[in-house]
Structures are given as structure tokens and as C-alpha cells.
Amino acid sequence: MKVKEAIPIIDLFAGSGGLGEGFSSFYSGKNRAFDIKLSIEKDENAHKTLQLRAFTRQFSNGGVPEDYYEVLREKDLIKREKLISILFERYPKQAEKAKNEAWLCELGKADYPTDLIDKRIKEGLNGSSDWLLIGGPPCQAYSMAGRSRVGGIKEADHRVFLYKEYLRVIAIHHPSVFVMENVKGLLSAKVNGQMMFDCILNDLQNPSSVFKKTKSPKYKVYSLSTEPKNIDSFGNPVYKDSRDFLIRTELFNVPQKRHRVILLGIREDIQIIPNILKKGSKEISLKSIISDLPQLRSGLGRSIISYKTIDGKKKRVYKNEIDSYENWKKNISDFQTEIYSWKVFKSSKKLSLIKFSNEGIGSEFLKCKTPNNDNPLKDWYNDDRLGGVCNHQSRTHMLEDLKRYFFASTYAEKNKRFPRLKDYEEHSVELLPDHISAKSGKFTDRFRVQMPDLAATTITSHISKDGHYFIHYDPRQCRSLTVREAARIQTFPDNYLFCGPRTAQYHQVGNAVPPYLAFQIAEIVNKIFLNKKK
């Protein structure tokens, strides 16, 4: 019996590979249904992550060499880089394929002309006309937070029109199907009074209307979460409004309230109406997917001892704290004593603080047994060969922030909601941060504890900055989420290693599409290709 050939994929703006991971994890029988031929990413650390993951896909299921796991188990980042080089030298054929697949390239820049990009795409497709285009053009310009910071969308911001790089590939290369992801803010974004979503939708339906010298077929663009209201006279699906294209990931077995616009385009010659995603039976809680990871304390950084005025501006004067378990425990115990003395917390039962070892702040690899059998996504995360967890190390925090973290997690545990800044001020003026915007009414959830019995809030690239929006619900750990906890929320398998320094790891996780959502989309797309051939 002839083995069905995998569907080729070109992945643009690939990031750390969330979309690609979901599609490449989908199997048709014993073989992968999809095969990533080229993934393009501009960020150096994300590219390293893509390349290493591409290497693992050159082996049969379960056939990844033990040397790969030695890379994952290495705690020192410099030594890990050397081990990756050794790994690639030992398996040159697979390494060469991985390097050809993951391309460090910035779309929309003169350094990488369209002729070169088209050449690489054609080489990857190798004559195939049945293929899939995936990717998420950079979305910071459309995001609510991004627009708030700069006072709306600036037409001069090149990121506004980077979707046209994606559109150009459609116009030139004519994929059978495309999947394009973007932020919720796209639905309300305007440039020069025009709704950007409507413009993008119209362009995707008719790529040659923008790239007039091309002879591109037209595309029918579908929602993955909502059935069309009807089909118009041109065969295009019609929806009630643009919000029908929004996917609320917590409804689809992803433990995160991540709301994203994902468009499914089908070439006009393919007469198939696709399925939509199937909703899960219940929301997956944060606690159910991270509580089986090793418990960690936060690192101790600095504390504020005074203020001084320089050039008319108030400046902090810091003292470096000793980062030891004993010092951490003393400070957390002091916070607990003070906070529990406040009237609203007086009835609270005193917490028995965890006794952490020397590795209490975690590491790039921790030996442990995880995930547990009752983890609802155990089969998705698990790799028995790993023997532990990587990218699981806590941040170092300012002492004053740790007090806020302890208060936030204790408050949430008692009141079943996270405190806003007014709640901090109400209990103690010292809890209110000395930021200019603290009393402005903006960012009232600047310090946000994640609620254990609900899906997490959206993991964003901002998690790379300070962690204040991602406070762990357990006051005994008193810290922000680790990279691995964020990766669990984003549904990356435990054997998915994020390369680069920790800040870069956070950034990669925050920008990704949840792989388990992509896996579910892959099932829908695979059926389109199967039915097309009937």
C-alpha cells in the first residue's frame, strides 16, 4: 500500500514554532500528515529554537537520539550551545535538513529581496502544487496595549502592513490552503478611518487586487470557530460580523484565555466547506496543568532603602539582598506576619512555608517526574525519556515586589479574585508601587495573580519584562511564573526546548500560537486535503 505523502508547509513569521509544532504533531496513521519545508523567522534565539525542533522531526516517532535529551538536561546555557553543535556534528544529514528548514530572515526588509524568498519557497515545495501556508504576521501595531502606548495606530509603523508579505506569498505561490493568525485588536484597528480587518479580509479573498501583476486565484476565507450564516453568490462564506473570526482558546482545551483572530483560506477551485473547532467539555484550570511541576521560591534581588532627588526627579536607592533560602524565608515569614495581622486576614490559617533545597529557585533542567496522571493534557506534554523538566527557573525579584506578590496570592486565595491596585492601597500604602501611573487609573491590574481554578490569562511577550501580570497563585512560592509554566499554559510539550537567555525564552513563549490549538486546526485542514483528492 502506497504511503500518503505529507502535505508540505511553508511557515512565515514562524516565531518559536507554535503553529508548526501543532501541525507537525498531527499524524495520519503512523506518519506525519504535514511536513514543514521552510520556516522563516527574524529573531536569532527563536530561530535557534526552530532549528533544534526541526532537527528532532528528522527522526521517526520515538527515534530522537539520546544526545538530544542530553542537550535538554544541560543546565549551563553556554555548555548547552556546545552540546547542540556536537549533536549536529554527530547527525550531519538531519542537521543539514533542519538548517535548510529553519531560515533566519526578516520578511519585508531589503536585505532579503523577494526574489530570494521566492527561490527558497520554490526549493522547499519542490514542484508541489498542493501545500499549506501558515503564519502570523507581526501584530504589535494592532494589539490593544500597543495602540494604547503610542496613541493609536501609526501608518508609518511598518508592522501595520507586514501582512502584505504574507499576502504576496499567496499571490505568487498559490497555496491550496492558508492559516493566518493575528491579535484580537485587529478587529477594531483602523488606519486612515478604514477598518484593517475588512481591508485584510478583502485582500486575502483576492490577492491580485493588491499584487496586480500576479494571476492569483481567489480564496474563500472561513472562521474556525463559527459556522457561516450563508454562502453568497460568489461562493464566499458570510458571517454575522468580524467577531465570528475570533477564537477563544479556553473553549478549545487550551488552559488560557487567549483570544485571537485566525483565518482559514481555501483556494477557489477547492469546493469544500471546512469543519469548525469542537469545544471542550469544560475549561481547563491553571492549577491542573502546572501544579505537578517542581515547587520553587523566587530569587531575591534588591530592596529600596531610600530615595533621593536628582535633576528634580525622585530616584530609588537600592541595597542588594542576600539570595539564600534563609533570607528568603525570613522575609516571607515577616510578610505573612504583617499581612495576617490586618483585620481582613486575621482569620487566615498560618501557612507552613516550603523548605527549599539549594536548587529552590529552579534550573534550566530539574530532575523530576512530571506530568502527573491527573494532568488533563498529560499525553500532550509527556515524554518518558526526558526524566524531568527544562526551562523551569524562577526570576529574581525586588523585595518590595515580593511583598505585593504574597499579598496578591493571599488575597486571591481568600476572596476568589485577584486584587486591583485600589485593593493594594486600601490595605497598605506601602503595597502601592511608586510608579507614576499607579494612581492614574491605567493598568489597575499591574500586579495580577493567576487564579488556580480558571484558565490563565493571555501569556504575552510582556512576560519577558517583569512577571507582574503573571504571579503564581501559591503564596508559599511567592514568585512569578517560570518559562516552563508559561510554556505549559501555551501547551508546548515538555520536550520543547526554548533556546537563548531566559528573557528571550519568555519572549518566544509569549508570542507563540498554542501548539495544541494548532493541532486541532491541523485536523480540520487535513480533512480539506483528504476530501480534495476524492
Legacy VTK file of the C-alpha trace (Angstrom):
# vtk DataFile Version 3.0
C-alpha trace
ASCII
DATASET POLYDATA
POINTS 534 float
0.000 0.000 0.000
1.403 3.392 -1.013
2.129 5.691 1.903
0.314 9.023 1.649
2.785 11.854 1.155
2.832 14.513 3.856
1.357 17.907 2.979
4.158 20.486 2.556
4.072 23.555 4.823
5.668 26.981 4.436
5.655 28.850 7.769
6.082 32.645 7.661
6.811 34.789 10.736
7.284 31.449 12.484
8.363 32.713 15.926
9.380 29.795 18.126
7.189 27.442 16.110
3.836 27.114 17.906
1.741 26.782 14.751
4.278 24.496 13.115
4.509 22.277 16.192
0.762 21.711 16.207
0.638 20.788 12.529
3.756 18.596 12.578
2.384 16.721 15.611
-0.718 15.635 13.686
-0.446 12.093 12.354
-2.337 10.292 9.615
-1.944 6.671 10.612
1.713 6.129 11.524
3.032 9.068 9.541
3.001 12.817 9.952
0.220 14.396 7.895
2.227 17.603 7.406
5.858 18.318 6.618
7.377 21.751 7.281
9.600 22.577 4.288
10.549 26.122 5.269
10.011 28.238 8.374
11.076 31.881 8.270
11.850 33.882 11.412
13.863 37.056 12.066
14.699 36.629 15.771
18.005 34.853 16.353
17.010 32.988 19.524
13.626 31.928 18.152
15.441 30.720 15.031
17.726 28.548 17.185
14.647 27.076 18.858
13.046 26.396 15.452
16.201 24.780 14.134
16.622 22.471 17.107
12.977 21.407 16.939
13.272 20.858 13.175
16.209 18.536 13.918
14.017 16.294 16.096
11.482 15.935 13.276
14.082 14.308 11.025
13.728 11.139 13.100
10.848 8.697 13.285
8.415 8.951 16.183
10.346 7.887 19.298
13.619 7.733 17.381
15.179 11.019 18.520
18.748 10.229 19.682
19.629 10.276 23.367
22.091 13.093 22.618
19.119 15.432 22.185
17.984 14.712 25.741
21.489 15.436 26.978
21.058 18.897 25.459
17.787 19.359 27.324
19.326 18.177 30.603
22.259 20.598 30.434
21.805 23.402 32.969
24.536 25.724 31.720
23.462 27.785 28.681
26.965 28.055 27.219
27.594 24.320 27.579
24.166 23.665 26.062
25.129 25.633 22.925
28.270 23.482 22.606
26.231 20.291 23.032
23.878 21.403 20.241
26.903 21.903 17.944
28.176 18.426 18.856
24.704 16.966 18.281
24.550 18.468 14.793
28.058 17.184 14.003
27.079 13.642 15.007
23.968 13.693 12.838
25.030 15.827 9.830
22.298 14.677 7.447
19.470 15.527 9.862
21.187 18.759 10.939
21.532 19.909 7.333
17.821 19.353 6.718
16.951 21.253 9.899
19.174 24.159 8.875
17.549 24.284 5.444
14.102 24.219 7.016
14.610 26.991 9.616
15.745 30.206 7.899
16.891 33.319 9.777
15.339 36.007 7.584
13.368 39.222 8.123
10.459 39.491 5.715
9.836 42.976 4.386
13.498 44.031 4.589
15.720 44.929 1.634
18.401 42.560 2.968
16.129 39.688 1.944
14.685 40.579 -1.506
11.509 38.912 -2.673
13.404 37.022 -5.419
15.485 35.258 -2.774
12.416 34.478 -0.646
10.540 33.104 -3.664
13.549 30.978 -4.585
13.675 29.437 -1.102
9.917 28.755 -1.131
10.106 27.066 -4.568
13.035 24.952 -3.445
11.105 23.887 -0.358
7.958 22.996 -2.280
9.933 21.166 -4.979
7.174 21.444 -7.571
4.257 20.581 -5.271
1.035 22.491 -6.010
-0.839 21.044 -3.043
0.534 22.752 0.046
-0.288 24.779 3.133
0.820 28.278 4.130
0.758 29.155 7.837
1.952 32.078 9.936
1.144 35.145 11.975
2.378 38.490 10.631
3.703 40.683 13.494
0.781 42.064 15.434
2.145 44.583 17.969
0.767 47.513 15.962
-2.768 46.070 16.207
-2.638 44.988 19.858
-4.724 46.941 22.373
-1.712 47.516 24.634
0.499 48.607 21.751
-2.063 51.086 20.469
-2.554 52.444 23.995
1.158 53.126 24.421
1.594 55.040 21.158
-1.802 56.720 20.956
-3.342 54.649 18.176
-2.013 53.024 15.016
0.585 54.957 13.074
0.508 54.360 9.330
4.300 54.784 9.288
4.651 51.702 11.511
5.838 49.069 9.015
4.276 46.305 11.129
0.804 47.519 10.115
1.326 46.282 6.584
3.569 43.265 7.115
0.533 41.104 6.377
1.174 42.086 2.746
4.356 39.998 2.845
2.129 37.054 3.701
-0.361 38.115 1.013
2.402 38.401 -1.580
3.415 34.785 -0.994
-0.212 33.751 -1.559
-0.417 35.835 -4.746
2.805 34.382 -6.189
2.743 30.772 -4.988
-0.991 29.900 -4.704
-1.213 27.602 -1.649
-4.191 25.252 -1.553
-4.972 26.410 1.982
-3.632 29.090 4.306
-3.963 29.677 8.052
-3.222 33.222 9.239
-3.196 34.283 12.909
-3.372 37.737 14.477
-4.398 39.525 17.672
-7.942 40.373 18.751
-7.115 44.072 18.326
-7.125 43.582 14.547
-10.935 43.534 14.675
-11.097 47.130 15.933
-7.926 48.559 14.341
-8.307 51.497 11.953
-5.848 53.223 9.641
-6.983 56.427 7.937
-10.527 55.678 9.052
-10.613 52.235 7.423
-11.167 49.031 9.386
-7.987 46.997 8.954
-9.776 43.672 9.320
-12.093 44.415 6.396
-9.137 45.500 4.255
-7.144 42.370 5.102
-10.124 40.071 4.530
-10.808 41.597 1.110
-7.143 41.363 0.144
-6.925 37.715 1.180
-10.020 36.873 -0.861
-8.472 38.443 -3.960
-4.647 38.718 -3.680
-4.273 40.051 -7.248
-6.257 43.150 -6.276
-3.107 44.213 -4.387
-0.425 42.483 -6.448
-1.875 43.367 -9.817
0.823 41.747 -11.955
0.069 38.318 -10.496
-2.533 35.872 -11.712
-3.557 34.632 -8.320
-6.665 32.522 -7.789
-9.217 33.887 -5.347
-9.746 32.451 -1.880
-12.715 31.756 0.343
-11.911 32.801 3.900
-13.572 30.890 6.741
-13.830 31.170 10.501
-12.571 28.219 12.522
-14.930 28.855 15.427
-18.266 29.828 13.805
-20.352 28.303 11.017
-21.063 30.749 8.163
-24.502 32.374 8.165
-24.814 31.637 4.454
-22.822 31.488 1.228
-23.023 34.447 -1.160
-23.488 34.304 -4.958
-19.694 34.168 -5.441
-19.356 31.170 -3.152
-17.866 33.165 -0.260
-18.915 32.400 3.321
-20.906 35.188 5.003
-20.718 35.855 8.745
-22.751 37.998 11.112
-19.749 40.225 11.922
-15.978 40.170 12.251
-16.099 38.795 15.815
-17.133 35.452 14.342
-13.464 35.008 13.363
-12.305 35.254 16.970
-11.121 32.077 18.690
-11.411 31.962 22.485
-8.826 29.311 23.232
-10.190 28.419 26.683
-13.224 26.943 24.884
-10.999 24.551 22.959
-8.997 22.687 25.620
-6.263 25.305 25.974
-5.728 26.387 29.632
-5.543 30.064 28.727
-7.948 32.898 27.901
-6.117 33.778 24.711
-8.422 35.425 22.170
-7.003 35.503 18.664
-8.212 36.037 15.107
-7.377 33.024 12.932
-8.394 32.958 9.271
-8.668 29.796 7.170
-8.358 30.440 3.439
-9.241 27.838 0.781
-8.348 28.265 -2.886
-11.409 28.872 -5.085
-11.011 25.642 -7.088
-11.423 23.550 -3.915
-15.160 23.163 -3.357
-15.120 22.220 0.320
-16.728 23.881 3.334
-14.455 23.130 6.313
-15.435 21.955 9.770
-15.072 24.199 12.798
-13.247 23.504 16.054
-15.004 21.311 18.603
-15.493 22.869 22.011
-14.149 21.124 25.093
-16.471 19.855 27.793
-15.101 22.269 30.403
-12.432 24.922 30.902
-9.015 23.530 31.846
-7.732 25.191 35.006
-4.255 26.585 35.502
-3.653 24.524 38.636
-4.428 21.270 36.835
-1.599 21.774 34.345
1.209 23.410 36.397
0.772 22.147 39.977
2.704 18.956 39.126
5.838 20.963 38.263
8.540 21.295 40.968
7.777 23.974 43.557
10.206 26.902 43.548
10.915 30.004 45.585
11.644 33.344 43.971
15.134 34.715 43.742
15.965 37.685 45.987
17.357 40.749 44.260
17.395 44.264 45.668
15.401 46.277 48.168
14.720 50.016 48.300
16.374 51.687 51.307
15.714 55.357 50.497
15.036 57.930 47.811
16.997 60.912 46.557
16.231 63.701 44.120
18.428 64.041 41.030
17.692 66.776 38.448
14.298 67.245 40.025
13.385 63.572 39.710
12.822 61.102 42.518
15.298 58.208 42.314
15.445 54.980 44.298
18.465 53.980 46.374
18.884 50.193 46.495
20.558 47.592 48.653
21.494 44.152 47.294
19.800 41.342 49.241
21.477 38.033 50.030
19.799 35.451 47.800
19.588 32.488 50.151
16.762 30.287 51.336
17.243 31.505 54.918
16.937 35.169 53.932
14.005 34.429 51.627
12.177 32.523 54.378
12.750 35.283 56.928
11.331 37.944 54.625
8.341 35.863 53.513
7.615 34.995 57.174
7.736 38.691 58.057
5.339 39.489 55.204
2.975 36.776 56.392
3.028 38.014 59.992
2.289 41.590 58.936
-0.394 40.779 56.353
-2.124 38.257 58.604
-2.322 40.919 61.314
-4.602 43.013 59.124
-8.240 42.709 60.064
-9.417 41.122 56.837
-6.792 38.324 57.052
-6.833 37.694 60.836
-8.872 34.512 60.498
-6.440 33.052 57.936
-4.631 29.887 58.923
-0.874 30.443 59.023
0.913 28.913 56.057
3.579 26.313 56.578
6.362 27.569 54.313
8.038 25.103 51.979
11.576 24.048 52.837
13.507 24.592 49.626
16.849 22.999 48.767
19.797 24.813 47.212
18.046 24.354 43.856
14.954 26.025 45.252
14.932 28.714 42.558
14.944 26.039 39.862
17.231 25.498 36.934
17.444 25.077 33.174
16.809 21.419 33.990
15.340 19.783 37.072
15.147 16.049 37.510
11.599 15.084 38.493
8.579 13.046 37.481
6.032 15.168 35.647
3.305 15.445 34.409
1.035 13.580 36.807
-1.595 11.124 35.652
-4.406 13.541 36.540
-2.996 16.341 34.391
-5.709 16.815 31.705
-3.058 17.307 28.987
-0.639 14.674 30.241
-0.395 12.804 26.950
0.328 16.042 25.102
3.065 17.301 27.471
4.672 13.998 28.399
7.937 12.472 27.226
9.037 9.495 29.344
12.612 9.787 28.086
13.092 13.320 29.419
13.185 12.440 33.115
12.488 15.949 34.300
11.639 19.457 33.170
13.648 22.161 31.393
13.371 25.988 31.331
11.998 25.932 34.907
13.804 28.621 36.887
12.263 31.476 38.852
13.112 35.115 38.408
14.911 37.329 40.889
12.514 39.937 42.281
12.757 43.112 44.322
11.844 42.577 47.959
9.021 45.154 47.760
7.518 43.309 44.786
7.649 40.012 46.673
5.541 41.573 49.394
2.997 42.557 46.736
3.133 39.017 45.314
2.490 37.482 48.732
-0.389 39.869 49.349
-1.846 39.241 45.867
-1.812 35.447 46.114
-3.135 35.511 49.708
-5.881 37.973 48.770
-6.877 35.870 45.748
-6.985 32.707 47.826
-9.329 34.367 50.343
-11.522 36.438 48.007
-11.519 34.224 44.887
-10.458 37.158 42.726
-7.220 38.970 42.073
-6.697 42.363 43.759
-6.528 45.568 41.733
-4.273 48.471 42.687
-7.018 50.122 44.761
-7.117 46.958 46.885
-3.377 47.196 47.478
-3.680 50.837 48.574
-6.697 50.090 50.755
-4.738 47.562 52.791
-1.385 49.347 52.951
0.077 52.397 51.255
3.391 50.516 51.132
1.840 47.978 48.762
1.138 50.628 46.162
4.065 50.765 43.713
5.845 54.080 43.261
5.137 54.164 39.525
3.835 57.413 38.039
0.765 55.591 36.692
-0.090 53.860 39.995
-2.971 56.267 40.731
-3.759 57.213 37.139
-6.469 54.602 36.698
-4.435 52.884 33.971
-3.070 49.364 34.400
-5.100 48.729 37.550
-4.143 45.060 37.227
-0.399 45.835 37.072
0.174 43.136 39.722
-2.044 40.256 38.702
-2.121 36.881 40.364
-3.224 33.970 38.198
-6.310 32.220 39.579
-5.731 28.477 40.110
-9.222 27.207 39.271
-9.573 29.110 35.990
-7.726 29.131 32.695
-4.783 31.538 32.819
-4.927 34.995 31.315
-3.188 35.577 27.984
0.525 34.833 28.014
2.085 37.748 26.109
5.595 38.850 25.221
5.365 41.259 28.185
6.104 38.280 30.425
9.730 38.745 29.340
9.892 42.098 31.180
8.922 41.704 34.844
6.366 38.961 35.534
3.976 41.262 37.473
0.991 40.188 35.347
1.815 36.530 35.932
2.060 35.972 39.697
1.888 32.340 40.829
-1.257 31.570 42.833
0.668 29.798 45.637
1.796 32.355 48.289
4.274 29.823 49.692
6.246 30.052 46.427
5.778 33.845 46.193
7.020 34.427 42.643
6.053 34.950 39.027
5.632 32.115 36.537
8.654 30.352 35.060
9.255 29.856 31.330
8.122 26.233 31.603
4.912 27.172 33.421
4.198 29.730 30.705
5.012 27.057 28.113
2.564 24.636 29.768
-0.116 27.348 29.607
0.736 27.804 25.922
0.589 23.968 25.531
4.156 23.363 24.401
5.258 19.755 25.049
7.749 19.364 27.892
10.498 18.238 25.485
10.252 21.510 23.530
13.388 23.434 24.458
13.495 27.232 24.221
16.960 28.474 23.298
18.727 31.628 24.365
18.800 33.504 27.692
15.740 33.413 29.919
14.351 36.775 28.765
14.451 35.511 25.173
12.776 32.262 26.234
9.890 34.181 27.818
9.549 36.319 24.690
9.345 33.264 22.443
6.683 31.615 24.583
4.612 34.791 24.857
4.498 35.388 21.105
3.521 31.846 20.133
0.305 30.254 18.931
-0.669 27.453 21.357
0.508 24.228 19.666
-2.449 22.220 20.971
-4.844 24.667 19.310
-2.823 24.366 16.090
-3.038 20.580 16.414
-6.838 20.805 16.438
-6.761 23.141 13.425
-4.483 20.632 11.674
-7.223 18.004 11.875
-9.629 20.358 10.073
-7.051 21.261 7.408
-6.057 17.629 6.880
-9.683 16.756 6.076
-9.753 19.505 3.443
-6.775 17.923 1.666
-8.198 14.403 2.034
-11.609 15.394 0.642
-9.976 17.383 -2.148
-8.387 14.214 -3.505
-11.613 12.191 -3.531
LINES 1 535
534 0 1 2 3 4 5 6 7 8 9 10 11 12 13 14 15 16 17 18 19 20 21 22 23 24 25 26 27 28 29 30 31 32 33 34 35 36 37 38 39 40 41 42 43 44 45 46 47 48 49 50 51 52 53 54 55 56 57 58 59 60 61 62 63 64 65 66 67 68 69 70 71 72 73 74 75 76 77 78 79 80 81 82 83 84 85 86 87 88 89 90 91 92 93 94 95 96 97 98 99 100 101 102 103 104 105 106 107 108 109 110 111 112 113 114 115 116 117 118 119 120 121 122 123 124 125 126 127 128 129 130 131 132 133 134 135 136 137 138 139 140 141 142 143 144 145 146 147 148 149 150 151 152 153 154 155 156 157 158 159 160 161 162 163 164 165 166 167 168 169 170 171 172 173 174 175 176 177 178 179 180 181 182 183 184 185 186 187 188 189 190 191 192 193 194 195 196 197 198 199 200 201 202 203 204 205 206 207 208 209 210 211 212 213 214 215 216 217 218 219 220 221 222 223 224 225 226 227 228 229 230 231 232 233 234 235 236 237 238 239 240 241 242 243 244 245 246 247 248 249 250 251 252 253 254 255 256 257 258 259 260 261 262 263 264 265 266 267 268 269 270 271 272 273 274 275 276 277 278 279 280 281 282 283 284 285 286 287 288 289 290 291 292 293 294 295 296 297 298 299 300 301 302 303 304 305 306 307 308 309 310 311 312 313 314 315 316 317 318 319 320 321 322 323 324 325 326 327 328 329 330 331 332 333 334 335 336 337 338 339 340 341 342 343 344 345 346 347 348 349 350 351 352 353 354 355 356 357 358 359 360 361 362 363 364 365 366 367 368 369 370 371 372 373 374 375 376 377 378 379 380 381 382 383 384 385 386 387 388 389 390 391 392 393 394 395 396 397 398 399 400 401 402 403 404 405 406 407 408 409 410 411 412 413 414 415 416 417 418 419 420 421 422 423 424 425 426 427 428 429 430 431 432 433 434 435 436 437 438 439 440 441 442 443 444 445 446 447 448 449 450 451 452 453 454 455 456 457 458 459 460 461 462 463 464 465 466 467 468 469 470 471 472 473 474 475 476 477 478 479 480 481 482 483 484 485 486 487 488 489 490 491 492 493 494 495 496 497 498 499 500 501 502 503 504 505 506 507 508 509 510 511 512 513 514 515 516 517 518 519 520 521 522 523 524 525 526 527 528 529 530 531 532 533
